[in-house]
């Protein structure tokens, strides 16, 4: 068996000399999915005095020359069980990548000391199988009759379509249709490169560009450029993310009139002490009167 095989959106890696792994791990060969290059790192990882097999994905292209693309990967990874009747371990994930993305993966894929006895390590080798689905947008290409507007951010050009922007943004509809803006290049100065390409990608179908590191900036851009679909995507993200505090969610719901998020937040105030804590918070004093009233009315349910 070839130790590393990449075929389109699938790869299989037979990883040998597993017992020699340390916390730095070992990298796979580079492999290509469409125009981007990737590699995998397998390592031993310690958390709370327990050793785990960990697997991480790295972008491995040219950071300097690949600043105008963004992609979303959905991955299904299998740690193959090499015993006769053993079951494979499945791990799934979804993430947006750019040339400046952080590493992402599975820090606790399987307990290290159980790899051999449970059938996942044989002859000091493990087998990892990964299946990718992939959405990719490249804003570097200026295509005649398709891209008719260019945005310049940090001296990098992003080519896109006025029609795509106008369909979702009242701001761009007013700029290009009502005001008939004729310049073909628009310089953007109040947003960084990463946030802007995630913002642009949000105009394209089936692309989930909202993440923990950018939801705040994307909400600001959705408000500035009047993009209701992006606002809705950001609201849905806030509804799902359990790491964001209730106070912060209330702040966004109040400021941007996120109805579903506000309803969720009020229902989450499920005891009097939570409500008192919110009332003492810095955010509470900046809320609209209507939001304060909903919070104070909620406390009546507990008396």
RAPE-V424386 format. One record per residue. NEAR is the number of other C-alpha atoms within 10 Angstrom. Layout:
NEAR  NEAR
This chain:
7  7  12  16  15  16  11  12  15  16  16  20  21  16  18  16  10  19  11  11  15  13  12  11  18  17  16  16  14  15  20  15  16  11  9  18  14  15  16  21  17  24  21  22  23  17  9  5  7  11  16  21  23  21  23  16  17  19  20  15  17  11  12  8  8  15  20  20  21  25  20  20  16  15  18  16  22  19  20  20  21  18  15  7  8  12  15  16  14  13  14  14  13  15  16  20  20  20  21  14  14  11  12  15  18  18  17  17  17  17  15  18  12  14  18  17  10  13  18  23  23  16  9  14  17  21  19  20  17  18  18  19  13  15  16  19  16  18  21  16  14  17  12  7  7  12  17  16  19  21  18  16  19  12  11  13  20  25  22  22  15  18  16  15  20  18  12  19  21  14  17  21  20  13  15  17  13  9  10  10  11  9  10  10  14  13  13  14  11  9  13  12  21  18  18  21  22  25  20  19  23  21  20  14  8  10  17  21  26  25  16  11  9  15  20  15  17  23  22  13  18  22  16  11  15  17  22  15  14  23  20  15  19  23  24  15  17  23  16  10  12  9  8  12  11  17  17  12  20  24  20  19  22  22  13  14  14  20  12  13  21  21  13  16  18  17  12  12  18  14  13  15  12  13  17  14  12  19  16  10  11  10  14  19  12  13  17  12  12  10  20  17  11  13  20  16  11  17  17  9  10  9  5
